[in-house]
């Protein structure tokens, strides 16, 4: 969550997904009622240090760290919240005052706080005690989140321990404050919600666990139709120019899809402040994560990524909620597979729920000024990125920028050589020292990469120290 998003939330005011609570010297008594209600409904954001009218009252600076620690501990205490649930907690400075933001996702399970069930509506949190109303919550969650389907025949020994270790390592690197990475494998599955007991006294590992950590044989035995498809249809539009079929675990599936994207889409040079960032990664890692995190896995239809001359489409089987085109400016994101989404968030595979739309909106104009996008929520959730009809964003940005007779040589460059070349394209009078400063490498490394570009007859030097770099074959 960003500072700008916090400001927008405060400006919009409270609603079904937003709750403000004053909290200067102590946590509000009703805090976990709201957390419980958000978990049981469609998720939401709680801001501590803001009153009901949106006025920032702040949190005492001396209590910030303790409040964050207390919230984390209580959310993992089954006597306070049952089942326990990990929450994302951040603090921000707004109008010279500190506030705390708590992101609460929708959960696959029915939660209680102090033995009571709460749900959320436009008027706030309300206590549910009638068995019929509780049954409605249970049925809604069971019917909507297929990731929680229990497979009682699956044992811990059926999972690939190397994948579990890899997930823990990613969690430790990306969210070290989350203690999941310290747990043994059995407790890891319990705490992440990958092993559960349902209301009918049935227990076992859920579908999400199998998708993340199952062997390929286990996944195919239980989900024979499960598949991701990645296709390039530029020259051969009837069939494909390149194809990747994926039937493996979600950790490897994510990496394989991103490799396919990186192979076929540009990554134009861009500085955010003084740091180079990958626009391709900012946009497409989130869209890849979305078709993994939000697809309907019990559907026999594959999730697909299709790269065409003038667009790229992401499609995944879906349980629609909004039906039709989605306006990112008037949309409340929610997790269709909360357990999968939560684990991907902790592993750093996705930034947060809704960040895919946010990053497309923010970075796509920088990636391709003529590009546009569309999000459609139906039986298949479809994201379409429309590029310039010339296909300028497909198949190698440097080659597209240079043109001429050297396009084929670009593919043979290393990533570092491409980065040096992109800097020269942006400024043909750029110095060794400036290249080294931007790329954070030493002068000798810069000279090595420049010599490689000269040997490949991609660039040549015109003049001495006050001269410039000429790109051979540039139109």
C-alpha positions as CSV (number, residue, x, y, z in Angstrom):
1,X,0.0,0.0,0.0
2,X,1.3,3.5,-0.9
3,X,1.1,6.9,0.7
4,X,-1.1,8.1,-2.2
5,X,-3.5,5.2,-1.7
6,X,-3.8,6.0,2.0
7,X,-4.7,9.7,1.1
8,X,-7.3,8.5,-1.4
9,X,-8.9,6.2,1.1
10,X,-9.1,9.0,3.7
11,X,-10.7,11.3,1.2
12,X,-13.3,8.7,0.1
13,X,-14.3,8.0,3.7
14,X,-15.7,4.9,5.5
15,X,-17.6,2.3,3.6
16,X,-18.1,-1.5,3.4
17,X,-14.4,-2.0,2.8
18,X,-13.0,0.9,4.8
19,X,-13.0,1.6,8.6
20,X,-11.5,4.5,10.6
21,X,-10.7,4.1,14.3
22,X,-9.2,6.6,16.8
23,X,-6.3,5.0,18.5
24,X,-4.0,7.4,20.2
25,X,-2.8,5.6,23.4
26,X,-4.5,2.2,23.1
27,X,-6.0,-0.2,20.5
28,X,-9.8,0.1,20.0
29,X,-11.9,-2.5,21.8
30,X,-13.8,-3.1,18.6
31,X,-10.7,-3.6,16.4
32,X,-11.0,-7.4,16.1
33,X,-14.7,-7.2,15.6
34,X,-13.9,-5.2,12.4
35,X,-11.1,-7.6,11.5
36,X,-13.4,-10.5,11.9
37,X,-16.1,-8.9,9.9
38,X,-13.7,-8.1,7.0
39,X,-12.4,-11.6,7.0
40,X,-15.9,-13.0,6.9
41,X,-17.2,-10.7,4.2
42,X,-15.1,-9.2,1.3
43,X,-12.0,-7.9,3.1
44,X,-11.1,-4.3,3.8
45,X,-8.7,-1.7,5.2
46,X,-8.6,-0.3,8.8
47,X,-6.9,3.0,9.5
48,X,-5.9,3.6,13.1
49,X,-5.5,7.3,14.0
50,X,-8.4,8.6,11.9
51,X,-11.8,9.5,13.3
52,X,-15.2,8.7,11.8
53,X,-15.3,12.0,9.9
54,X,-11.9,11.3,8.3
55,X,-10.0,13.7,10.5
56,X,-6.4,12.5,11.2
57,X,-6.0,12.3,15.0
58,X,-2.8,10.2,14.9
59,X,-1.3,7.5,16.9
60,X,1.1,8.2,19.7
61,X,4.7,7.8,18.3
62,X,5.7,5.9,21.5
63,X,3.1,3.3,20.8
64,X,3.5,2.6,17.1
65,X,5.9,-0.4,17.3
66,X,4.0,-1.9,20.3
67,X,0.6,-1.6,18.5
68,X,2.0,-3.3,15.3
69,X,3.4,-6.1,17.5
70,X,0.2,-6.5,19.5
71,X,-2.0,-6.7,16.4
72,X,0.4,-9.3,14.8
73,X,0.4,-11.4,18.0
74,X,-3.3,-11.2,18.6
75,X,-4.2,-12.1,15.0
76,X,-2.1,-15.2,15.5
77,X,-3.7,-16.0,18.9
78,X,-6.6,-18.5,18.6
79,X,-8.1,-17.2,21.8
80,X,-8.5,-13.8,20.2
81,X,-9.1,-14.7,16.5
82,X,-10.2,-18.2,15.4
83,X,-9.0,-19.4,13.0
84,X,-5.9,-17.2,13.2
85,X,-5.0,-15.1,10.2
86,X,-1.8,-13.1,9.2
87,X,-2.5,-9.4,8.5
88,X,-0.4,-6.9,6.6
89,X,0.3,-3.9,8.9
90,X,2.1,-0.6,7.9
91,X,2.5,2.8,9.4
92,X,2.4,6.1,7.5
93,X,2.9,9.8,8.3
94,X,0.0,12.0,7.1
95,X,-0.3,15.6,8.0
96,X,2.7,15.2,10.4
97,X,0.9,12.5,12.3
98,X,1.3,8.8,12.4
99,X,-1.4,6.4,11.4
100,X,-1.5,2.6,11.1
101,X,-3.0,0.8,8.1
102,X,-4.2,-2.8,8.5
103,X,-5.0,-4.7,5.3
104,X,-7.5,-7.5,6.0
105,X,-8.2,-10.0,3.1
106,X,-11.3,-12.0,2.6
107,X,-10.8,-15.4,4.1
108,X,-11.9,-18.9,3.0
109,X,-13.0,-19.7,6.5
110,X,-15.6,-18.4,9.0
111,X,-13.8,-16.4,11.8
112,X,-14.8,-15.6,15.3
113,X,-13.4,-13.1,17.8
114,X,-14.0,-13.8,21.5
115,X,-16.3,-16.6,20.4
116,X,-18.6,-14.3,18.2
117,X,-19.0,-14.1,14.5
118,X,-19.2,-10.7,12.8
119,X,-19.9,-9.7,9.2
120,X,-19.7,-6.3,7.4
121,X,-22.3,-4.2,5.7
122,X,-22.6,-0.5,4.7
123,X,-23.5,0.4,8.3
124,X,-20.5,-1.3,9.9
125,X,-19.9,-4.5,11.7
126,X,-22.7,-6.6,13.0
127,X,-22.9,-9.7,15.2
128,X,-24.3,-12.9,13.7
129,X,-25.7,-15.6,15.9
130,X,-28.7,-17.1,14.2
131,X,-27.7,-20.6,12.8
132,X,-29.4,-19.9,9.4
133,X,-27.3,-16.7,9.0
134,X,-24.1,-18.5,10.0
135,X,-24.9,-21.3,7.5
136,X,-25.3,-18.7,4.7
137,X,-21.8,-17.4,5.4
138,X,-20.4,-20.9,5.4
139,X,-22.1,-21.8,2.2
140,X,-21.0,-18.6,0.5
141,X,-17.4,-19.3,1.3
142,X,-17.6,-23.0,0.4
143,X,-19.2,-22.3,-2.9
144,X,-17.0,-19.5,-3.9
145,X,-13.5,-20.6,-2.9
146,X,-12.7,-23.9,-4.5
147,X,-9.1,-23.6,-3.4
148,X,-10.3,-24.8,0.1
149,X,-11.6,-28.2,-1.2
150,X,-10.2,-30.9,1.1
151,X,-8.4,-34.0,-0.2
152,X,-8.3,-36.3,2.9
153,X,-6.4,-39.0,1.0
154,X,-3.3,-36.7,0.6
155,X,-0.5,-37.1,3.1
156,X,2.4,-34.8,4.1
157,X,4.7,-37.3,2.5
158,X,3.0,-36.7,-0.9
159,X,4.4,-33.2,-1.1
160,X,7.7,-32.1,-2.6
161,X,9.9,-31.0,0.4
162,X,12.2,-28.9,-1.9
163,X,9.2,-26.8,-2.9
164,X,8.2,-26.2,0.7
165,X,11.8,-25.2,1.6
166,X,11.8,-22.8,-1.4
167,X,8.6,-21.2,-0.3
168,X,9.9,-20.7,3.2
169,X,13.1,-19.1,1.8
170,X,11.0,-16.7,-0.3
171,X,9.0,-15.7,2.8
172,X,12.1,-15.1,4.8
173,X,13.5,-12.9,2.1
174,X,10.4,-10.9,1.4
175,X,8.5,-10.8,4.8
176,X,11.0,-11.9,7.5
177,X,8.7,-10.6,10.2
178,X,6.3,-13.4,9.3
179,X,7.5,-16.4,11.3
180,X,6.1,-19.0,8.9
181,X,9.6,-19.6,7.5
182,X,10.7,-20.9,10.9
183,X,8.0,-23.6,11.2
184,X,8.4,-27.3,10.5
185,X,6.5,-28.5,7.5
186,X,3.5,-29.7,9.4
187,X,3.0,-26.5,11.3
188,X,3.7,-24.5,8.1
189,X,0.7,-26.1,6.4
190,X,-1.5,-25.5,9.5
191,X,-0.6,-21.8,9.9
192,X,-0.9,-20.9,6.3
193,X,-4.4,-22.5,6.1
194,X,-3.2,-25.2,3.7
195,X,-4.5,-27.9,6.1
196,X,-7.9,-27.3,7.6
197,X,-10.9,-28.8,9.4
198,X,-14.3,-28.1,7.8
199,X,-17.7,-27.8,9.5
200,X,-18.5,-31.4,8.8
201,X,-15.5,-32.7,10.8
202,X,-13.6,-33.5,7.7
203,X,-9.9,-32.6,7.7
204,X,-7.0,-32.7,5.3
205,X,-4.8,-30.8,2.9
206,X,-6.7,-28.4,0.6
207,X,-6.4,-27.9,-3.1
208,X,-4.2,-24.8,-2.7
209,X,-1.6,-26.9,-0.9
210,X,-1.5,-29.5,-3.7
211,X,-1.2,-26.8,-6.3
212,X,1.8,-25.1,-4.6
213,X,3.7,-28.1,-3.2
214,X,2.4,-31.3,-4.9
215,X,4.5,-33.4,-7.2
216,X,3.5,-33.2,-10.9
217,X,2.1,-36.7,-10.6
218,X,-0.1,-35.8,-7.7
219,X,-1.4,-32.7,-9.4
220,X,-2.2,-34.5,-12.6
221,X,-3.9,-37.4,-10.8
222,X,-6.2,-35.1,-8.8
223,X,-6.6,-32.3,-11.5
224,X,-6.2,-34.0,-14.9
225,X,-7.4,-30.9,-16.8
226,X,-5.2,-28.4,-14.9
227,X,-3.0,-26.4,-17.3
228,X,-1.6,-23.0,-18.2
229,X,-1.0,-22.2,-21.9
230,X,1.3,-19.4,-23.2
231,X,1.2,-18.7,-26.9
232,X,2.7,-16.3,-29.4
233,X,0.5,-15.7,-32.5
234,X,2.2,-13.0,-34.6
235,X,3.3,-14.7,-37.8
236,X,1.2,-17.9,-37.6
237,X,-2.1,-16.6,-36.3
238,X,-4.0,-19.8,-37.0
239,X,-1.7,-21.9,-34.8
240,X,1.3,-20.3,-33.0
241,X,4.9,-19.2,-33.4
242,X,5.8,-20.3,-29.9
243,X,4.0,-22.3,-27.2
244,X,4.5,-23.3,-23.6
245,X,2.2,-25.8,-21.8
246,X,2.5,-25.8,-18.0
247,X,1.1,-28.6,-15.8
248,X,3.4,-28.2,-12.8
249,X,3.2,-26.6,-9.3
250,X,2.4,-22.9,-9.0
251,X,5.9,-21.9,-7.9
252,X,7.4,-23.2,-11.1
253,X,4.4,-22.1,-13.2
254,X,4.9,-18.5,-12.2
255,X,8.6,-18.6,-13.1
256,X,7.9,-20.3,-16.4
257,X,5.2,-17.8,-17.4
258,X,7.4,-14.9,-16.5
259,X,10.3,-16.3,-18.6
260,X,7.9,-16.7,-21.5
261,X,6.9,-13.0,-21.1
262,X,10.5,-11.8,-20.8
263,X,11.4,-13.8,-24.0
264,X,8.8,-12.1,-26.2
265,X,8.1,-8.6,-24.7
266,X,10.2,-5.5,-24.5
267,X,11.7,-4.0,-21.4
268,X,12.3,-0.4,-22.4
269,X,14.8,1.6,-20.3
270,X,13.2,3.7,-17.5
271,X,14.4,5.5,-14.5
272,X,12.2,6.1,-11.4
273,X,14.1,8.8,-9.6
274,X,17.7,7.6,-10.0
275,X,16.8,3.9,-10.0
276,X,16.3,1.9,-13.1
277,X,13.1,-0.2,-12.8
278,X,11.8,-2.9,-15.1
279,X,8.5,-1.6,-16.6
280,X,7.9,-5.1,-18.0
281,X,8.2,-6.6,-14.6
282,X,6.1,-4.0,-12.9
283,X,3.2,-4.6,-15.3
284,X,3.4,-8.3,-16.3
285,X,4.5,-10.0,-13.0
286,X,1.3,-8.8,-11.5
287,X,-0.9,-10.0,-14.4
288,X,0.8,-13.4,-14.3
289,X,0.3,-13.5,-10.6
290,X,-3.4,-12.7,-11.1
291,X,-4.2,-15.6,-13.4
292,X,-2.5,-17.8,-10.9
293,X,-4.1,-16.4,-7.8
294,X,-7.6,-15.7,-9.0
295,X,-8.4,-18.5,-11.4
296,X,-11.0,-21.2,-10.8
297,X,-9.0,-24.4,-10.5
298,X,-11.9,-26.8,-10.6
299,X,-12.7,-25.6,-14.2
300,X,-11.4,-27.9,-16.9
301,X,-10.5,-24.8,-19.0
302,X,-6.9,-23.7,-19.0
303,X,-5.7,-20.2,-18.1
304,X,-4.0,-18.6,-21.1
305,X,-1.5,-15.9,-22.0
306,X,-1.6,-15.1,-25.7
307,X,0.8,-12.6,-27.3
308,X,-0.4,-11.2,-30.6
309,X,1.0,-8.5,-32.9
310,X,-1.0,-5.7,-31.4
311,X,-2.0,-7.0,-27.9
312,X,-1.5,-9.5,-25.2
313,X,-4.4,-11.3,-23.5
314,X,-4.6,-12.9,-20.0
315,X,-7.6,-15.2,-19.5
316,X,-8.5,-17.4,-16.6
317,X,-11.6,-19.5,-15.7
318,X,-13.5,-17.4,-13.2
319,X,-16.3,-17.1,-10.7
320,X,-17.5,-13.7,-11.8
321,X,-18.7,-11.1,-9.2
322,X,-19.0,-7.9,-11.2
323,X,-19.9,-9.1,-14.7
324,X,-18.7,-7.0,-17.5
325,X,-15.9,-4.3,-17.9
326,X,-14.2,-3.1,-14.7
327,X,-13.2,0.5,-14.1
328,X,-10.0,0.4,-12.0
329,X,-10.9,3.8,-10.4
330,X,-14.2,2.4,-9.1
331,X,-13.4,-1.1,-8.1
332,X,-12.9,-2.8,-4.7
333,X,-10.5,-5.7,-5.3
334,X,-10.9,-8.9,-3.4
335,X,-9.1,-12.3,-3.4
336,X,-11.0,-15.1,-5.2
337,X,-8.5,-17.6,-3.8
338,X,-7.4,-15.9,-0.5
339,X,-5.1,-18.7,0.7
340,X,-3.2,-18.7,-2.6
341,X,-3.2,-14.9,-2.7
342,X,-1.9,-14.7,0.8
343,X,0.9,-17.1,0.3
344,X,2.0,-15.4,-3.0
345,X,2.0,-12.0,-1.2
346,X,4.2,-13.3,1.6
347,X,6.6,-14.8,-1.0
348,X,6.8,-11.6,-2.9
349,X,5.2,-12.9,-6.0
350,X,2.6,-10.2,-5.9
351,X,2.5,-6.8,-4.2
352,X,-1.1,-6.8,-2.8
353,X,-4.7,-7.5,-3.8
354,X,-5.6,-5.1,-6.7
355,X,-1.9,-4.1,-7.4
356,X,-2.2,-5.6,-10.9
357,X,-4.7,-3.1,-12.0
358,X,-2.9,-0.3,-10.2
359,X,0.4,-1.1,-11.9
360,X,-1.1,-1.4,-15.3
361,X,-2.8,2.0,-14.9
362,X,0.5,3.6,-13.6
363,X,3.2,2.0,-15.7
364,X,1.6,1.1,-19.0
365,X,1.7,4.7,-20.4
366,X,5.4,4.7,-19.6
367,X,5.9,1.3,-21.2
368,X,4.1,2.2,-24.4
369,X,2.5,5.7,-24.7
370,X,0.0,4.4,-27.3
371,X,-1.1,1.4,-25.2
372,X,-4.5,0.9,-23.5
373,X,-6.0,-1.8,-21.4
374,X,-9.3,-3.5,-20.6
375,X,-10.4,-5.7,-17.6
376,X,-13.5,-7.9,-18.1
377,X,-15.1,-10.0,-15.3
378,X,-17.1,-12.9,-16.8
379,X,-16.9,-16.7,-16.9
380,X,-13.3,-15.9,-18.0
381,X,-11.6,-13.0,-16.3
382,X,-9.8,-11.3,-19.2
383,X,-7.1,-8.6,-19.2
384,X,-6.2,-7.2,-22.5
385,X,-3.2,-4.9,-23.1
386,X,-3.5,-3.2,-26.5
387,X,-0.3,-2.1,-28.1
388,X,0.6,0.1,-31.1
389,X,-0.7,-1.6,-34.2
390,X,2.9,-1.8,-35.5
391,X,3.7,-4.2,-32.8
392,X,6.4,-1.9,-31.4
393,X,6.2,-3.4,-27.9
394,X,6.6,-7.0,-29.0
395,X,9.8,-8.8,-29.6
396,X,12.7,-6.7,-28.5
397,X,12.6,-3.1,-27.6
398,X,16.1,-2.2,-28.6
399,X,15.8,-3.8,-32.0
400,X,12.6,-1.9,-32.5
401,X,14.3,1.4,-31.5
402,X,17.3,0.9,-33.7
403,X,15.9,-0.9,-36.7
404,X,18.2,-1.1,-39.7
405,X,20.4,-4.1,-40.4
406,X,21.5,-5.1,-36.9
407,X,18.2,-6.2,-35.3
408,X,19.2,-9.9,-35.2
409,X,22.4,-9.1,-33.2
410,X,20.4,-7.6,-30.4
411,X,19.1,-10.9,-29.3
412,X,22.6,-12.1,-28.6
413,X,23.4,-9.3,-26.1
414,X,23.5,-9.9,-22.4
415,X,21.1,-8.0,-20.2
416,X,23.9,-5.7,-19.0
417,X,25.0,-5.0,-22.6
418,X,21.3,-4.2,-23.5
419,X,21.2,-1.8,-20.5
420,X,24.3,0.0,-21.7
421,X,22.9,0.3,-25.2
422,X,19.6,1.6,-24.0
423,X,21.4,4.4,-22.1
424,X,23.3,5.3,-25.3
425,X,20.0,5.3,-27.3
426,X,18.6,7.7,-24.7
427,X,21.7,10.0,-24.7
428,X,24.5,9.4,-27.3
429,X,26.8,11.7,-25.5
430,X,26.6,9.9,-22.2
431,X,29.9,9.4,-20.4
432,X,31.5,6.2,-19.0
433,X,31.2,7.5,-15.5
434,X,27.5,8.3,-15.9
435,X,26.8,4.8,-17.3
436,X,28.7,3.3,-14.3
437,X,26.7,5.4,-11.9
438,X,23.3,4.6,-13.3
439,X,24.0,0.8,-13.6
440,X,26.0,0.7,-10.4
441,X,29.0,-1.0,-12.0
442,X,32.7,0.1,-12.2
443,X,34.3,1.9,-15.1
444,X,36.2,-1.1,-16.3
445,X,33.0,-3.1,-16.6
446,X,31.4,-0.3,-18.6
447,X,34.4,-0.3,-21.0
448,X,34.1,-4.1,-21.3
449,X,30.4,-3.9,-22.3
450,X,31.1,-1.0,-24.7
451,X,33.9,-2.9,-26.4
452,X,31.6,-5.9,-26.8
453,X,29.0,-3.6,-28.5
454,X,31.7,-2.2,-30.8
455,X,33.0,-5.7,-31.7
456,X,29.4,-6.7,-32.7
457,X,29.3,-3.6,-34.9
458,X,26.3,-2.2,-33.1
459,X,28.0,1.1,-32.0
460,X,31.0,3.1,-33.0
461,X,32.7,6.1,-31.4
462,X,32.7,9.4,-33.3
463,X,35.3,12.0,-32.0
464,X,37.3,11.9,-28.8
465,X,36.2,12.7,-25.3
466,X,33.8,15.3,-26.6
467,X,32.4,13.1,-29.3
468,X,29.4,10.9,-29.3
469,X,28.3,7.3,-29.8
470,X,26.9,6.4,-33.2
471,X,24.4,3.5,-33.4
472,X,25.1,1.6,-36.6
473,X,22.1,0.8,-38.7
474,X,19.8,3.3,-36.9
475,X,17.1,4.7,-39.1
